[in-house]
Amino acid sequence: MLRAPIRRVLMISALALPHLAPQLGDVLPSIVAEAQAAQAASWKEYLAARAAFNAQASSYWTSIADKRRGRNAKRREHQQITLEDYVLTQPPIYTGPSRPPGPSPEAAPEHPRTYKPIPVVADLLKAAADHFQWTPQRPANELEFKRAYARFASSAGLTREQAVRVYAFETGGNGNHASQSGFHGSRAISTAIGYNQLLTTNSVELLAEQGDGFIKLLTEKAAGLSGPARQTMDRKIAVLKKMVALARSVPDDWSQHEKIGDTPQGWALHAMVLDIDVGPMLQTHKLLTSVIFARIKGYTRPLNAAELEMMNLTGDGTGLDMVTMPQAMREQVPTSNFFQRSGYERNPVAIRHNTVAKLLAVTDSRMDSNSNLPGAKELAAAF
C-alpha cells in the first residue's frame, strides 16, 4: 500500500496534469528537437574523430605490413635485418570523444547474429564414432598421459624445460590432456585442446605431415602386443591410416587443412589428441616442428621455453622473427610488428607489454609462476 505522502503527491499531480498538458504540448516539440540536434551533433563529432583516427591507424598498419614484406624479402636474399626494417612507433590510440548512446545514424539495420558452434570434446568423440566407428583410447588417469607425453617428447628431442614451461603457460599449470581453450559449461572459445593447445587445423596438418611416422611407431608397438591389446592397436592403426589419407586429400597448405578441420570429419581427426598413443605424438610435434623450423633456418642455439612459445603462439615464421632478434633490438621493437591489426587490438597482453622484450619477459614470468602448480610439477616429475 502507498504511504500517505506519496498518495497525496500522486493525487496533486493527477489534478494538475490536465492544466499543464496544453503548455507541455507547446514546448515539447522544441525540447525534442533540441535533444535530437544535440544527439546529431554528438554523433557528427564522434564520427569525424573516429574517421580521422581510422585513417591514421590504417596508415600505421599498412606500414607494418610493408615492413614485414620487406623483412621477408631480405631474408630470402640472406640479408641482415636491422632496426630500420621494423616500425619503431607504437600504434595510434584513439583519444577522441566517446561513442554517443543509441544507434549510429550511419549504421545499417541490425540483423540477428548467427554464431557457428565450436566443437567441444563430446562433439569430437561423436564425430570419431560417426565417421570412423572408433573411440580414442583415453588414459586411466592424467599421470598416465603425462608419462606417455614425457617419454615421447624426450625421445623426440624436446627438453623437460621446454615441455613443462610451455605446458605451464598454455594450460595455466594444471591443465589435463582434454583441457579446451575457454571452456565453460558446454561451450568453448576455441578448438585448442591439450598440453600445447592444438587447434583442429593443427591436428589435420600434423597427421598429413607426420602421419607415416605415427603409423610406423604404432606398428612397431603392435608387434610386441597380443590378444585384445593387439586387436585394439591394429584397429587404431587402421583408423589412423584412414585419417592420414583424409588429411592428405588436399594440398599441404594451412588454409586447406583449416577447411577440413572445420568439418565433422576434421573434428574426428582432432579426436586423436585425446588418444593415449597418438595424443602425445601430436602434442610433441606441435612444438617440435617449431624447433626443426628454427634449425632449418639456421638458428642453432637451443630455443628457451618463452621463445618456443612465441613460435607456438604466432606461427613459426613470425615467432622466429622475434627469436632471432638481438636483445638490444628486442627492447625497442614494438610487438605490433608481429600482428595483424585485428589480432593486436584483441590481445591485451601484447598491447600492455608492447615491446618484444616485455612480451618475452611476461611470458617467462607466467611460466615461472605456473610451473610451481601441481600439474606442472607432476609433468616435470614424469620426465
C-alpha positions as CSV (number, residue, x, y, z in Angstrom):
1,M,0.0,0.0,0.0
2,L,1.3,3.5,-0.9
3,R,2.3,5.7,2.0
4,A,0.1,8.8,2.6
5,P,2.6,11.5,1.5
6,I,3.3,9.6,-1.8
7,R,-0.5,9.2,-2.3
8,R,-1.0,13.0,-1.9
9,V,1.7,13.8,-4.4
10,L,0.2,11.5,-7.0
11,M,-3.2,12.9,-6.4
12,I,-2.0,16.5,-6.8
13,S,0.0,15.6,-9.9
14,A,-3.1,13.9,-11.4
15,L,-5.2,17.0,-10.7
16,A,-2.6,19.3,-12.2
17,L,-1.8,17.3,-15.3
18,P,-4.9,18.5,-17.4
19,H,-3.9,22.1,-16.8
20,L,-0.3,21.5,-17.7
21,A,-1.0,19.5,-20.8
22,P,-1.6,22.4,-23.2
23,Q,1.6,24.1,-22.1
24,L,3.6,20.8,-22.5
25,G,2.2,20.4,-26.0
26,D,3.6,23.8,-26.9
27,V,7.1,23.3,-25.6
28,L,7.6,19.5,-26.0
29,P,8.4,19.6,-29.7
30,S,11.1,22.2,-29.2
31,I,12.6,20.1,-26.3
32,V,12.6,17.0,-28.5
33,A,14.1,19.0,-31.4
34,E,16.9,20.4,-29.2
35,A,17.7,16.9,-27.9
36,Q,17.8,15.5,-31.4
37,A,20.0,18.3,-32.6
38,A,22.4,17.7,-29.7
39,Q,22.5,14.0,-30.4
40,A,23.2,14.6,-34.1
41,A,26.0,17.0,-33.2
42,S,27.5,14.4,-30.8
43,W,27.4,11.7,-33.5
44,K,28.9,14.1,-36.1
45,E,31.8,15.0,-33.8
46,Y,32.4,11.3,-32.8
47,L,32.2,10.0,-36.4
48,A,34.6,12.7,-37.6
49,A,37.1,11.9,-34.8
50,R,36.8,8.2,-35.5
51,A,37.3,8.7,-39.2
52,A,40.4,10.7,-38.6
53,F,41.7,8.0,-36.2
54,N,41.0,5.2,-38.6
55,A,42.9,7.0,-41.4
56,Q,45.8,7.4,-39.0
57,A,45.6,3.7,-37.8
58,S,45.2,2.4,-41.4
59,S,48.4,4.2,-42.4
60,Y,50.2,2.7,-39.4
61,W,49.1,-0.9,-40.1
62,T,49.9,-0.5,-43.8
63,S,53.4,0.4,-42.8
64,I,53.6,-2.6,-40.5
65,A,52.6,-4.9,-43.5
66,D,55.1,-3.1,-45.8
67,K,57.9,-3.6,-43.3
68,R,57.0,-7.3,-42.9
69,R,57.1,-7.8,-46.6
70,G,60.5,-6.0,-46.7
71,R,61.9,-8.3,-44.0
72,N,60.7,-11.4,-45.8
73,A,62.4,-10.3,-49.0
74,K,65.6,-9.6,-47.2
75,R,65.6,-13.0,-45.5
76,R,65.1,-14.6,-48.9
77,E,68.2,-12.8,-50.1
78,H,70.1,-13.7,-46.8
79,Q,70.5,-10.0,-45.9
80,Q,70.8,-8.8,-42.4
81,I,67.7,-7.5,-40.6
82,T,68.2,-4.1,-38.8
83,L,66.1,-1.8,-36.7
84,E,65.1,0.1,-39.9
85,D,63.2,-2.9,-41.0
86,Y,60.6,-2.5,-38.3
87,V,58.1,0.2,-37.4
88,L,59.5,1.6,-34.2
89,T,56.5,3.7,-33.1
90,Q,53.5,2.3,-31.1
91,P,50.1,2.0,-32.8
92,P,48.0,5.2,-32.5
93,I,45.5,5.3,-29.6
94,Y,42.0,6.8,-30.0
95,T,41.6,9.8,-27.7
96,G,38.5,11.5,-29.2
97,P,35.0,11.8,-27.8
98,S,33.2,8.7,-26.5
99,R,30.6,6.9,-28.6
100,P,27.2,8.6,-28.1
101,P,24.4,6.4,-26.8
102,G,22.0,4.9,-29.2
103,P,22.4,3.6,-32.8
104,S,24.7,5.3,-35.2
105,P,23.0,7.4,-37.8
106,E,25.2,5.7,-40.4
107,A,24.5,2.1,-39.2
108,A,22.7,-0.3,-41.4
109,P,19.6,-2.1,-39.9
110,E,20.8,-4.7,-37.5
111,H,20.2,-8.4,-38.2
112,P,20.5,-11.1,-35.6
113,R,24.0,-12.5,-35.5
114,T,24.5,-16.2,-36.0
115,Y,27.4,-17.9,-34.4
116,K,28.9,-21.2,-35.7
117,P,29.2,-23.6,-32.8
118,I,32.7,-24.5,-31.7
119,P,33.1,-28.3,-31.3
120,V,34.0,-29.5,-27.8
121,V,35.3,-32.9,-26.7
122,A,31.9,-34.5,-26.8
123,D,31.5,-33.4,-30.4
124,L,34.9,-34.8,-31.3
125,L,34.1,-38.1,-29.8
126,K,30.8,-38.3,-31.6
127,A,32.4,-37.4,-34.9
128,A,35.1,-40.1,-34.5
129,A,32.3,-42.6,-33.8
130,D,30.1,-41.4,-36.6
131,H,32.8,-41.2,-39.3
132,F,35.4,-43.8,-38.3
133,Q,33.4,-46.1,-35.9
134,W,36.2,-45.5,-33.4
135,T,36.7,-44.1,-29.9
136,P,40.1,-42.7,-28.7
137,Q,41.8,-44.8,-26.1
138,R,41.8,-42.5,-23.1
139,P,44.3,-42.7,-20.2
140,A,43.4,-44.4,-17.0
141,N,44.4,-41.1,-15.2
142,E,46.2,-37.9,-16.1
143,L,49.6,-39.1,-14.8
144,E,49.5,-41.9,-17.4
145,F,49.1,-39.4,-20.2
146,K,51.9,-37.2,-18.7
147,R,54.3,-40.1,-18.6
148,A,53.5,-41.1,-22.2
149,Y,54.0,-37.5,-23.3
150,A,57.2,-37.1,-21.4
151,R,58.6,-40.4,-22.9
152,F,57.8,-39.4,-26.4
153,A,58.8,-35.7,-26.1
154,S,62.2,-36.7,-24.6
155,S,62.9,-39.3,-27.3
156,A,61.9,-36.7,-30.0
157,G,64.4,-34.1,-28.6
158,L,62.3,-31.7,-26.6
159,T,63.8,-30.8,-23.2
160,R,61.9,-31.0,-19.9
161,E,62.3,-27.2,-19.5
162,Q,60.7,-26.6,-22.9
163,A,57.8,-29.1,-22.4
164,V,57.0,-28.2,-18.8
165,R,57.2,-24.4,-19.2
166,V,55.1,-24.3,-22.4
167,Y,52.5,-26.6,-20.7
168,A,52.5,-24.3,-17.7
169,F,51.9,-21.3,-19.9
170,E,49.3,-22.9,-22.2
171,T,47.2,-24.7,-19.6
172,G,47.8,-22.4,-16.6
173,G,49.9,-25.1,-14.8
174,N,47.1,-27.5,-14.0
175,G,45.6,-28.5,-17.4
176,N,44.8,-32.0,-18.5
177,H,45.1,-33.8,-21.8
178,A,41.5,-32.7,-22.7
179,S,41.6,-29.1,-21.5
180,Q,40.0,-26.9,-24.0
181,S,40.5,-23.2,-24.5
182,G,38.0,-21.0,-22.7
183,F,35.7,-24.0,-21.9
184,H,32.7,-23.1,-19.7
185,G,29.8,-25.4,-19.2
186,S,29.2,-26.8,-22.7
187,R,30.9,-24.0,-24.7
188,A,34.4,-23.1,-25.6
189,I,36.1,-20.1,-27.3
190,S,38.4,-22.3,-29.5
191,T,39.1,-25.8,-30.6
192,A,42.5,-25.6,-28.9
193,I,43.0,-28.8,-26.7
194,G,45.6,-30.3,-24.6
195,Y,49.0,-29.6,-23.1
196,N,50.1,-27.4,-26.1
197,Q,46.6,-26.4,-27.2
198,L,46.3,-27.9,-30.6
199,L,43.6,-26.5,-33.0
200,T,41.6,-28.7,-35.3
201,T,43.8,-27.4,-38.1
202,N,47.0,-28.3,-36.2
203,S,45.8,-31.9,-35.9
204,V,44.9,-32.1,-39.6
205,E,48.2,-30.7,-40.6
206,L,50.3,-32.9,-38.3
207,L,48.5,-36.0,-39.4
208,A,49.2,-35.0,-43.1
209,E,52.8,-34.3,-42.5
210,Q,53.8,-36.7,-39.7
211,G,51.3,-39.5,-40.3
212,D,53.7,-42.0,-41.7
213,G,55.9,-41.7,-38.7
214,F,53.0,-42.1,-36.3
215,I,51.8,-45.3,-38.2
216,K,55.3,-46.7,-38.1
217,L,55.7,-46.2,-34.4
218,L,52.3,-47.8,-33.6
219,T,53.1,-50.7,-35.9
220,E,56.3,-51.3,-34.0
221,K,54.4,-51.2,-30.7
222,A,51.8,-53.5,-32.0
223,A,54.4,-56.1,-32.8
224,G,55.0,-56.6,-29.1
225,L,51.4,-57.0,-28.2
226,S,49.0,-59.9,-28.2
227,G,45.4,-60.7,-27.6
228,P,42.8,-57.9,-27.0
229,A,45.6,-55.3,-26.7
230,R,46.9,-56.2,-30.2
231,Q,43.4,-56.1,-31.6
232,T,42.9,-52.7,-30.2
233,M,46.2,-51.4,-31.6
234,D,45.5,-52.9,-35.0
235,R,42.1,-51.2,-35.1
236,K,43.7,-47.9,-34.1
237,I,46.4,-48.2,-36.8
238,A,43.7,-48.9,-39.4
239,V,41.7,-45.8,-38.3
240,L,44.9,-43.7,-38.3
241,K,45.7,-44.7,-41.9
242,K,42.2,-43.5,-43.0
243,M,42.6,-40.3,-41.1
244,V,46.0,-39.6,-42.6
245,A,44.6,-40.3,-46.1
246,L,41.8,-37.8,-45.4
247,A,44.3,-35.2,-44.2
248,R,46.4,-35.7,-47.4
249,S,43.4,-35.4,-49.7
250,V,44.1,-31.7,-50.1
251,P,47.4,-29.8,-50.8
252,D,49.7,-29.4,-47.8
253,D,48.5,-25.9,-47.0
254,W,47.3,-24.4,-43.8
255,S,44.1,-22.9,-45.4
256,Q,43.3,-26.3,-47.0
257,H,43.8,-28.1,-43.7
258,E,41.6,-25.5,-42.0
259,K,38.8,-26.3,-44.3
260,I,38.9,-29.9,-43.3
261,G,39.2,-29.0,-39.7
262,D,36.0,-27.1,-39.9
263,T,34.0,-30.2,-40.8
264,P,32.7,-33.1,-38.7
265,Q,35.3,-35.4,-40.4
266,G,38.0,-32.9,-39.3
267,W,36.6,-33.0,-35.8
268,A,37.0,-36.8,-35.9
269,L,40.7,-36.3,-36.8
270,H,41.1,-33.9,-33.9
271,A,39.8,-36.5,-31.5
272,M,43.2,-38.2,-31.9
273,V,44.7,-35.6,-29.5
274,L,42.8,-37.5,-26.7
275,D,44.3,-40.9,-27.5
276,I,46.9,-42.2,-25.1
277,D,49.2,-43.3,-28.0
278,V,48.7,-40.7,-30.7
279,G,47.9,-37.7,-28.5
280,P,51.4,-37.4,-27.0
281,M,52.8,-37.6,-30.6
282,L,50.6,-34.7,-31.8
283,Q,51.3,-32.6,-28.7
284,T,55.1,-33.2,-29.1
285,H,55.2,-32.4,-32.8
286,K,53.2,-29.2,-32.3
287,L,56.4,-27.9,-30.6
288,L,59.0,-30.0,-32.4
289,T,58.1,-28.6,-35.8
290,S,59.0,-25.1,-34.4
291,V,62.3,-26.4,-33.2
292,I,63.0,-28.0,-36.5
293,F,61.9,-24.9,-38.4
294,A,64.3,-22.7,-36.5
295,R,67.1,-25.2,-37.1
296,I,66.4,-25.3,-40.8
297,K,66.5,-21.5,-40.9
298,G,70.0,-21.6,-39.5
299,Y,69.1,-20.8,-35.8
300,T,71.3,-23.4,-34.0
301,R,71.1,-22.1,-30.4
302,P,68.5,-24.1,-28.4
303,L,65.2,-22.2,-28.0
304,N,64.3,-21.4,-24.5
305,A,60.7,-22.0,-23.5
306,A,59.5,-18.4,-23.9
307,E,61.0,-18.2,-27.4
308,L,59.4,-21.6,-28.3
309,E,56.1,-20.3,-27.0
310,M,56.3,-17.2,-29.3
311,M,56.6,-19.6,-32.2
312,N,53.8,-21.8,-30.8
313,L,51.5,-18.8,-30.5
314,T,52.3,-16.6,-33.5
315,G,53.4,-19.2,-36.1
316,D,56.9,-20.3,-36.9
317,G,57.9,-17.6,-39.3
318,T,56.6,-14.7,-37.2
319,G,57.9,-16.3,-34.0
320,L,61.4,-16.8,-35.4
321,D,61.4,-13.1,-36.4
322,M,61.2,-12.3,-32.7
323,V,63.5,-15.2,-31.6
324,T,66.4,-14.2,-33.9
325,M,66.3,-10.6,-32.8
326,P,69.3,-9.4,-30.6
327,Q,68.4,-8.2,-27.1
328,A,69.1,-4.6,-27.9
329,M,66.6,-4.6,-30.7
330,R,64.0,-6.6,-28.6
331,E,64.0,-3.6,-26.2
332,Q,63.0,-1.2,-29.0
333,V,60.8,-3.1,-31.4
334,P,57.0,-2.9,-30.7
335,T,55.0,-6.1,-30.6
336,S,52.6,-4.6,-33.2
337,N,55.2,-5.6,-35.8
338,F,54.1,-9.2,-35.4
339,F,50.4,-8.9,-35.6
340,Q,47.6,-8.0,-37.9
341,R,45.6,-5.0,-36.7
342,S,42.5,-7.1,-35.7
343,G,44.6,-9.6,-33.8
344,Y,46.6,-7.0,-32.0
345,E,43.6,-5.0,-30.9
346,R,42.1,-8.1,-29.3
347,N,45.3,-9.0,-27.5
348,P,45.6,-7.0,-24.2
349,V,48.8,-8.8,-23.3
350,A,50.6,-7.7,-26.5
351,I,49.2,-4.1,-26.0
352,R,50.2,-3.9,-22.4
353,H,53.6,-5.5,-22.9
354,N,54.3,-3.6,-26.1
355,T,57.9,-4.5,-27.0
356,V,59.4,-7.8,-27.8
357,A,61.5,-7.8,-24.7
358,K,58.5,-7.0,-22.5
359,L,56.3,-9.7,-24.1
360,L,59.0,-12.4,-23.7
361,A,59.6,-11.2,-20.1
362,V,55.9,-11.5,-19.1
363,T,55.7,-14.9,-20.8
364,D,58.7,-16.1,-18.8
365,S,57.2,-14.7,-15.6
366,R,53.9,-16.6,-16.2
367,M,55.9,-19.7,-16.9
368,D,57.8,-19.3,-13.6
369,S,54.6,-18.8,-11.6
370,N,52.6,-21.6,-13.3
371,S,55.5,-24.1,-13.2
372,N,55.0,-24.2,-9.4
373,L,51.5,-25.5,-9.7
374,P,50.7,-29.3,-9.1
375,G,50.0,-30.2,-12.8
376,A,53.3,-28.7,-14.0
377,K,55.2,-30.3,-11.1
378,E,53.7,-33.7,-12.0
379,L,54.7,-33.3,-15.6
380,A,58.2,-32.3,-14.6
381,A,58.5,-35.4,-12.5
382,A,57.3,-37.6,-15.4
383,F,60.5,-36.7,-17.4
